[in-house]
Every structure is written in structure tokens, then in C-alpha cells.
Amino acid sequence: MNKASAFAPGHISGFFQVCDEPEDPAQIGSRNCGPCITAGVLTEVEVDENSSGIQVYINGEEAEYARTTKTAVKGTLKAMGQTAGVKVNHSVQAPIGAGYGLSGAGTVGAVLALSNAMSLRFSLTDISEIAHRAEIACKTGLGDVGPQMFGGLVISLEPGSSPYGEWARIETPNDLQAVCGTWGPVSTSELLKDPKFREKSKELGKEALDKLMRDRSMETFMKTSQEFARKLGVLDEEFEEVLNELSKATPIGASAVMLGRAIFALARKSEVEEVQSKFSDYFEPESIMVTSLDLQGARSTD
């Protein structure tokens, strides 16, 4: 039995523009911007070439619903003309279903670890494409995989996986961290099925990206993200009120995690304790997460 492990960072989208016109899933995706965070997914893969079937575990419990990981593993084996029994163990470090890009992170980690365990010698482009195609097929995300391969505070300039996608980083201080407060999950797949929602995101996402490209800074990113969240119409009255208060009380403002019932703020290490204290006025302690920005992107951990 062969084993390998990999890590992929979580990813927060502050805004996004759905790009669903192409027929090729590798070219479908979103233009967006947001930070990759060290609260991600550590994945271990075990391969038994004398058996068959795919099992996925999340934090020690079997996860029948982890269809994106399963789709990517099946696609990998089929593409290589191989059969094997594959056991995937995801250790998830952020709230599931709340907009932290964990389906993408887990899928990237599974493909990377599987490639290493089976000596498939996949390039990062191969891994990106397989994981991205699985996300598109399962409607669990549009634009997380590319940034997760890249790392940092990432602008997705063009949609899709490598080699179609295009990404750039916004320069950030070395000690920049994200403070996140989470109330609960949102069904990404249900929202992405709604034609009106997709069309609205196209208009507002383009507007946000145009503003950001005129001034590629953290401050402009946070401001445009907050404007996007309000105009998109996914915030209820309570959520918007808390967002307003936290924006006033944090160094460069706060915004909504897309798509999740969560709020994030960026702060330097010396500011984090005060920002965390402000979040504690609205979130239970166990619902507040402080995480560094991940500047490396997906990588092997063996």
C-alpha cells in the first residue's frame, strides 16, 4: 500500500464574476479576488492497487457527500487507465460550507497526493485542471482552485484552470492575517444554479474587478468586496448591520465571505488581538478563526 500527503490552503473570495459561457469546463470559472489562508485542508491518500473503490474521510468520519474529491479521484484513475482502491483522509482546518474554499482545497490535495502515491508525475497544470473540472462538474465552486495553486492575496484575472486561467498577487505585509467570524454554511451549489444570481454576479463582479485594477491594494480590495456583497443582495438585515459595525471598528474594513454566512477582516499581527476582540461582540469564541495568509499554494507534505 502506497501513501502520500499534501496540503492546499483555504481561499476566501471577496467578490466574484461568474464566467460560464465556454463549453469546456476547464475554461469555465470566475474572475475574483481574495486571500489564500493557512486554514486549509491536509490530505493523506492511501492506494491499494489490488483492490477497488474510493472512500473519503473528513476529520476521521466517512463522508459519502464528498463528491468533488471522489469525482477528481475517479477522473484521475480513468485518465491513467488504472484501477485501485483509494482511501482519502481530509483534515479540515476551517468551517465546512461557509465559503472558505475547502472543497477545492481537499480536491487539489487529493489529486496531488494521489499523483505522488502512484508516481504519476502530474504537473501542477495537470492537478489544477483535474481539480477544477471536478469543482465545475459538482457545482461546489468556480474560482478557488487556481488561487489555491498560487497562494497569497490573489486576483483571478481570467477564469478557468491552467493553462486558461490567469492570476496575479496583490502585495501584502509579511505579517498580514485574516480574522474570520462564521455563523454557518450556505449552499453554493443552489445559488450557482440560479440564473438571476449568476447574471447579477457577472455585472457586479466586473464592476468590482475594474475598480480593483485601477488600484491594486488591500484597501481597495476590502472596499470593493464590501460594496459587492451589499449589492449582490445575499445579506440579511442582521448580517449587514454587523458588517457595518465591524467595518468601522477594523483597520481596513471588513467584508462578507463569498459564499458563506461569515465575515472576514485583514489585519497586521499587532492589530489582530483588537480586531478579534471586536469580532467577539458578535460571534461565539469557537466561531472566530485567526489565520495567516498562505503564500506558498498547494504543496506536498511528505
KEZATOR-574529 format. One record per residue: x, y, z of N, C-alpha, C, O in turn. Coordinates in steps of 0.2 Angstrom, whole numbers, plus 2048, in hexadecimal, padded with zeros to 3 digits. Each point is the difference from the previous one (the first is absolute). Layout:
XYZXYZXYZXYZ
...
This chain:
8047FA8007FC806800804806800805801804
7FA8047F78048068007FC8068037FA8007FF
80A8048047FD8068038038077FE8067FF7FF
7F78068018038077FF7FB8058037FA7FF801
8098078017FB8058028028077FD8058017FD
7F68038048018077FD7FB8058037FC7FE804
8068087FC7FC8058037FE8057FB8048027FB
7F68018057FE8057FC7FC8068047FC7FE805
8068087FA7FD8058057F98017FF7FD7FF7FA
7FF80480B7F98027FF8018077FB8058027FF
7F58007FF8008067FC7F98038017FB7FD800
80680A8017FA8048017FF8057FA8058037FD
7F57FD8007FF8047FA7FC8068037FB800803
8088067FC7FC8068027FB8027FB7FB803802
8067FC7F87FB8017FB8027FB7FA8057FD800
7F68027FC8017FC7FA7FC8027FA7FA802801
8087FC7F97FC8017FA7FF7F97FD8057FD7FD
7F58008037FF7FA7FD8028007F87FE8047FD
8067F78018028007F97FE7F97FD8047FB801
7F68047FD7FD7F97FE7FE7FF7F97FD7FC7FE
8068097FE7FE8007F98047FA7FC7FD7FD7FC
8098018058047FB7FC7FD7F98017FC7FF805
8047FD7F67FE7F98018057FC8047FE7FB803
8088067FC8057FC803801802808801806801
7FD7F5803801801808806804802800803805
8067FB7F78068038028018077FF804804803
7F77FF7F98008077FF7FA804804800806800
7FC7F68037FB8038048038028078047FC802
7F98098018028018067FE8078037FA8027FE
80B8028057FE8078028068048008057FE801
7FA8097FE8058058027FE8028077FA801801
80B7FF8037FF8018078068038038058017FD
7FA80180A8068018047FF7FE8077FB801803
80B7FD8007FF7FE8078077FD8028047FE7FC
7FC80180B8067FD8038007F98007FB7FD802
80B8007FD8017F9802802800808804804802
7F97F78018028008088027F98027FF7FB7FD
8058068088047F98037FB7FC8038027FA801
7F88088007FA7FB8027FE7FD7FA7FB8037FD
8077F78027FE7FD7F97FF7F98027FC7FE804
8067FD7F77FF7F98018067FC7FF8048017FB
7FE7FB80A8067FB7FF7FD7FA7FE7FB7FD804
8078007F77FD7FA7FD8057FA8008068017FD
7F97F98058047FA7FF7FC7FB7FC7FA7FF801
8097FE7FA7FE7FC7FC8037F9801806800800
7F67FB8008037F98007FD7FC7FA7FA8007FF
80B7FD7FE7FE7FC7F98027F98018057FE801
7F67FE7FE8017F97FF7FE7FD7F97FA8007FE
80B7FF7FF7FF7FE7F97FD7F97FF7FF7FE7FA
8007FE80B7FD7FA7FF7F98008027FC7FB801
80180B8007F98008027FD8067FB8038027FC
7F68008067FD8057FC7FB8048057FF7FE806
7FF8077F87FB804804803806803807801801
7F68058008028068037FC8018067FA801800
80A8018057FD8028078038068028068027FF
7F68038038038068027FD8028077FB7FF802
80A8038037FF8018078028078018058037FD
7F68018078028078028008008077FB7FF804
80B8037FF8018008077FE7FA8037FD800806
8057FA7F77FF7FA8037F97FC7FF8007FA802
7FC80A7FB7F97FD7FE7FF7FF7F98028047FC
7FB7F68027FF7FF7F97FB8057FD7FB801803
8078027F77FC8057FD7FD7FE7FA8048017FB
7F67FC8057FD7FE7F97FF8067FC7FF7FF7FA
8008078097FE8067FC8068037FC7FF8057FD
8077F98058068037FD8017FE7F88057FD7FE
7F68067FF8007FE7F98058037FB8027FD7FB
8008098078058037FC8077FC8008037FF7FB
7FF7FF80B8067FC8017FF7FA7FC8057FE7FD
7F67FE8047FF7FA7FD8008017F88037FC7FD
7FA8098018008017F88078017FE8017FD7FA
8038078098078017FE8047FA8008047FE7FC
7FB7FE80A8047F98007FE7FC7FB8047FD7FC
7F58028037FE7FC7FA8038027F98027FC7FC
7FE80B8038028027FA8077FF7FF8037FF7FB
80180180A8077FF8008027F97FE8047FF7FC
7F97FC8088017F97FE7FE7FE7F98037FD7FD
7F78068017FE7FF7F98048027FB8027FD7FB
80180A8068048037FB8077FC8008037FF7FA
7FF7FD80B8067FD8007FF7F87FE8057FC800
7F58027FF7FE7FA7FE8027FB8068017FA7FF
7FE8088078027FC8067F97FF8047FC804800
8057F68047FB7FF8058047FF8078057FD800
7F88058058037FF8077FB8028057FB8047FF
8067FA8077FC802806803806803806800801
7F68057FF8038078037FD8028067F9801800
80A8008057FD803807803807800806801801
7F68048008028078017FE8028077FA800802
80B8038017FE8038078028078008058027FF
7F58028028018078008008038077FB7FE804
80A8067FE8008038067FE8077FF8048047FD
7F67FE8057FD8077FE8018058057FE7FE806
8058087F98028048057FC807800802804804
7F87FC7F97FC8068007F97FD7FF7FE7FA7FE
7FD80A8047F97FE7FF7FE7FE7F98018037FC
7FB7F78047FE7FD7F97FA8047FE7FB801804
8058007F67FA8037FC7FF8088027FA8027FE
80B8018047FF8078028048057FC801806801
8017F77F98048057FB8078008018038057FD
8007F68068078008018047FC7FB8067FE800
7F68007FA8047FC7FB8027F98018057FE7FD
7F87FF8088037FA8037FE7FA7FB8047FB800
7F78057FC7FF7FB7FB8068007FB8027FB7FE
80080B8008058017FB8077FE8038047FC7FD
7FD8068098067FE8048017F88018057FE7FE
7F57FF8048017F98018017FC7F98037FB800
7FA8087FB8007FD7F98078007FD8037FC7FE
80080A8038078027FE8057FB8048047FD7FD
7FB8038098047FB8048007F97FF8057FD800
7F48017FE7FF7F97FE8047FE7FA8037FB7FF
7FC8097FC8037FF7F98088008018047FC7FD
7FF8098078078018018037FA8038057FD7FE
7F78018088037FA8047FF7FA7FC8057FB800
7F68047FC7FF7FA7FC8057FF7FB8037FB7FE
7FF80B7FE8058007FB8077FE8038037FC7FD
7FE8068098067FE8038007F98038057FC7FF
7F68018047FF7FA8028017FA7FA8027FB801
7FB8077F98007FC7FB8068017FB8007FD7FA
8048088088068027FB7FD8027F98037FE7FB
7F88068057FD8027FA8048067FC7FF8017FA
80580380A8048057FE7FB8067FD8028037FB
7F87FE8087FC8057FD804807801803801806
7FC8047F68028078007FB8038047FA7FE801
8088088027FB8048037FA8027FC7FB801802
8078007F77FA8027FB7FB7FA8007FA801800
8097F98007FC7FA8007FB8008067FA7FE800
8098038067FC7FF8067FB8068007FA7FE803
8088087FB7FB8058007FA7FF7FC7FA801802
8077FC7F87FB7FF7FB7FB7FA8037FA8017FF
8097FA8037FC7FA8037FC8038067FA7FE800
8098058047FC8038067FB8057FE7FA800803
8078047F97FC8057FD7FA7FD7FD7FA802801
8077FA7FA7FB7FC7FD7FB7FD8057FA8007FF
8097FD8067FB7FC8057FC8068037FA7FE802
8098078007FC8068037FA8027FC7FA801802
8088007F87FA8027FB7FB7FB7FF7FA802800
8087F87FF7FB7FA7FF7FC8008067FA7FE7FF
8088028077FC7FF8067FD8078037FC800805
8068067F77FD8068028018028087FC803803
80A7FB7FF802802807805806800802803805
7FF8007F58058068008018027F98007FC7FB
80380A8048018027F98088037FF8037FF7FB
7FF80480B8068037FF805800806804804801
7FC7F68028047FF8068077FC7FE805802803
7FB7FA7F98057FB7FE8068047FE8067FF802
7F98067F98068037FD8048048068067FF800
7F68068048048038058037FB805805802803
7F87F97FE8037FB8058067FD7FE8047FE804
7FD8017F58067FE7FD8068068018067FE800
7F7808800805806800802802806806802801
7F58008048028028078008088008028037FB
7FD80080B8008078017F98037FF7FB7FD801
80580A7FF7FA8037FE7FF8017F98038047FD
7F97F88008007FE7F97FA8037FC7FA800802
8088047F87FB8027FC7FF7FB7FA8057FE7FD
7F57FF8027FF7FB7FA7FE8057FA7FA802800
80B7FF7FC7FF8047FA7FC7FD7FB7FC8037FC
8057F78037FC7FC7FB7FE7F98038037FE804
7F78007FA7FD7FA8038037FA7FD8037FF7FB
7FC7FB8098027FA7FE8067FD804803803804
7FF7F77FA8067FD8028068027FC7FF8027FA
8077FC8088058007FC7FF7FC7FA7FD7FA801
8058087F98048057FE7FB8067FE8038057FD
7F77FB8047FB8067FE8008058058008067FE
8007F98087FF8058068068048008067FE7FD
7F98088068068058017FF8038077FB802801
80B7FE8028008038078058058028067FF7FC
7F98058088058058037FF8018077FB7FF803
80B8038007FF8018088008078018038057FC
7FA7FD8098008078038057FF8068007FC804
8058097FC8058008057FD8018077FC805801
8067F78047FE8018068068008058057FD7FF
7FA8058078058008068017F98017FB7FC800
80B8028038027F98017FC7FE8067FF7FA801
7FF80A8047FC7FE8067F88017FF7FD800805
8018007F57F98017FF7FC7FA8028027FA7FE
7F88078067FC7FA8027F98017FE7FE8067FF
7FE7F58017F98017FF7FC7FE8078017FB802
7FA8098007FC7FE8057F97FF7FD7FD8047FD
8007F68057FA7FE7FD7FB7FE8058027FD805
7F88057FA7FB7FE8057FA7FD7FC7FE8027FA
8007F88087FC7FB7FC7F97FF8048017FD805
7FA8047F77F97FE8037FE7FA7FE7FD7FC803
8058027F67FD7F97FE8018007F88038047FD
7FB7F68018017FF7F87FB8037FC7FB802802
8077FE7F77FB8027FB8017FB7FB8067FE7FE
7F58007FE8007FB7FB8028047F97FD8037FD
80A7FC8028038037FA7FC7FD7FA7FF8047FB
8007F68057FE7FD7FA7F98027FE7FE8017FA
7FE80180B7F98027FF8008077FD7FC8027FB
8088028088018077FD8028007F97FE8047FC
8077F88038038007F97FC7FD7FB8018017FA
7F97FC8087FB7FE7FB7FB8057FE7FD7FF7FB
8038068097FB8067FF8038057FA805803801
7F77FD7F98038047FB8008078028058047FE
7F67FF8058008078028068028058038057FF
7FF7F68058058018058078007FC804805801
7FD7F77FA8068007FC8008067FC8068037FF
7F57FF7FE8008067FC8028078048038047FE
7FA7FC808801806804808800802803805801
8007F58008077FF8028048027FA805803801
7F97FC7F98048027FA8018088008058027FF
7F58018028008078008048038068048057FF
7FA7F98078048038068077FE800804804802
7FD7F67FC8077FD8018058047FB806802801
7F77FF7F98048047FB8028078038058037FF
7F5800804801807803805800805804805800
7FC7F68048058008068077FF7FD805803803
7FC7F87F88077FF7FE8028067FC806801801
7F68037FB8038067FD8028058058058037FF
7F87FD8078028058058067FE803805804801
7FC7F58008067FE8038068017FC806801802
7F97FE7F78068007FC8028077FF8068017FE
7F6804804803807800804802806804804800
7FC7F78058048018068007FA8047FC7FE804
8097FE7FA8017F98028038008088067FF801
7F68038038028008077FB7FC8057FA7FF7FE
8088008087FC7FC8057FA8058017FA7FD801
8078098007FB8058027FA8007FB7FA7FF801
8088017F87FB8007FB7FD7F97FF7FA8007FF
8097FB8027FD7F98007FB8008067FA7FD7FE
8078058087FB7FF8057FA8057FF7FA7FE801
8078087FC7FB8047FF7FB7FE7FA7FA800801
80A7FD7FA7FC7FE7FA7FC7F98027FA7FF7FD
8097FD8077FD7FA8027F98028047FB7FD7FF
8068088067FA8018047FB8037FB7FA7FF801
8078057FB7FB8037FB7FD7FB7FC7FA8007FF
80A7FB7FF7FD7FA7FC7FB7FC8047FB7FE7FE
8078018097FC7FC8047F98038017FB7FD800
8058098017FA8048017FC8007FA7FA7FF801
8098027F97FC8017FA7FD7F97FE7FB8007FD
8097FB8057FE7F97FD7F97FE8037FD7FC7FE
8028078087F97FE8038007FA8047FA7FD801
80C8008027FF7FA8038018018087FF7FB804
80180B7FE8018028077F98018037FC8047FD
8027F98097FA802803802806805805802800
7F6801803800806803805800806804804801
7FC7F68038047FF8058088007FE804803803
7FD7F97F88067FF7FD8038077FE806801801
7F68037FB8038067FE801805805805804800
7F77FC8068028048058067FE804804805802
7FE7F57FF8067FE8038068017FB805803803
7FA7FC7F78058027FB802808800806801800
7F58038018018078008048028078058047FF
7F97F98068038018078087FE7FF804803803
7FD7F77FB8077FD8008048047FB806801800
7F78017FA8048047FC8028078038068027FE
7F68018068028068038067FF806804804801
7FC7F58018047FF8068067FD7FE8047FE805
7FE8007F58067FD7FE8048047FB7FD8057FD
80A7FA8038048047FD7FF8027F88008067FE
7FE7F57FE7FF8017F97F97FE7FE7FE7FE7FA
7FD80180B7FA7FE7FF7FF7F88008047FC800
7F58027FF7FF7F98007FB7FF7FA7FD8047FD
8027F58017FC7FF7FB7FD7F98018027FC805
7F98027F77FD7F98008047FB7FD8038017FA
7FE7F98088037FA7FD7FB7FE7FB7FA7FE801
8088017F87FC7FE7FB8027F97FE8057FE7FE
7F67FD8027F98018038007FC8068007FA801
7FE80A8047FF7FD8077FD8058058008067FE
7FE7F88077FD8048058068028058007FE806
8048067F88068018048038077FE7FF8037FA
80580080A8038077FF8087FF8018027FC805
8028077F78078008018038078007FD8057FD
8087FC8068048078008087FE8008027FB803
8018097FA8087FF7FF8038058057FE806801
8077F88028048048058077FD8018017FA7FF
80380B8038077FE8028007FD8067FC801804
8097FB7FE8017FC8067FF8048067FC7FE805
8068087FB8008058067F98028017FE803806
7FD7FD7F57F98028007FB7FA8027FB802801
8087F87FE7FB7FB8007FC7FF8077FA7FF800
80A8028057FC7FF8077FA8058007FB7FE803
8068087FB7FB8058017FA7FE7FB7FA801802
8087FD7F87FB7FE7FB7FC7FA8027FA800800
80A7FB8037FC7FA8037FB8028057FB7FD801
8078088047FC8028057FA8037FD7FA7FF803
8068057F87FA8037FC7FC7FA7FE7FA801800
8097FA7FD7FC7FB7FD7FC7FC8067FA7FD7FF
8098038077FD7FC8057FA8048037FC7FC803
80280A7FB7FA8038017FA7FD7FC7FA801802
8087FB7F97FA7FE7FC8017F87FE7FB7FD7FE
80A8008048017F97FF8027FC806804803804
7FA7F77FD8037FC8058077FF7FF8037FF7FB
80180080B8077FF7FF8027FA7FB8058017FD
7F77FA8048027FA7FB7FF8017F98027FC7FC
7FA80A8037FE8017F98058057FD7FF8027FA
8068018098058047FE8067FD7FE8037FC804
8008057F68067FD7FE8058057FE7FE8057FD
8087FA8068068057FE8057FC7FC8027FA802
7FF8087F88047FC7FB8058047FC7FE8067FE
8087F88018058047FC7FE7FF7F97FC7FB7FE
8078097FD7FF7FF7F98057FB7FE806800802
7F87FC7FA8047FB7FD8038027F97FD8017FC
80A8008048038027FA8037FB7FC8038027FB
7FD7F88078037FA7FC7FC7FD7FB8027FE7FB
7F78018077FC7FC7FB8007F98028047FE804
7F97FE7F87FF7F98018077FD8008048027FC
7FE7F98088067FD8008007F98047FB7FE803
80A7FE7FB8017F9803802801807804805801
7FA7F68048038018078047FA8028017FF806
8007FD7F58047F98028078028018047FC802
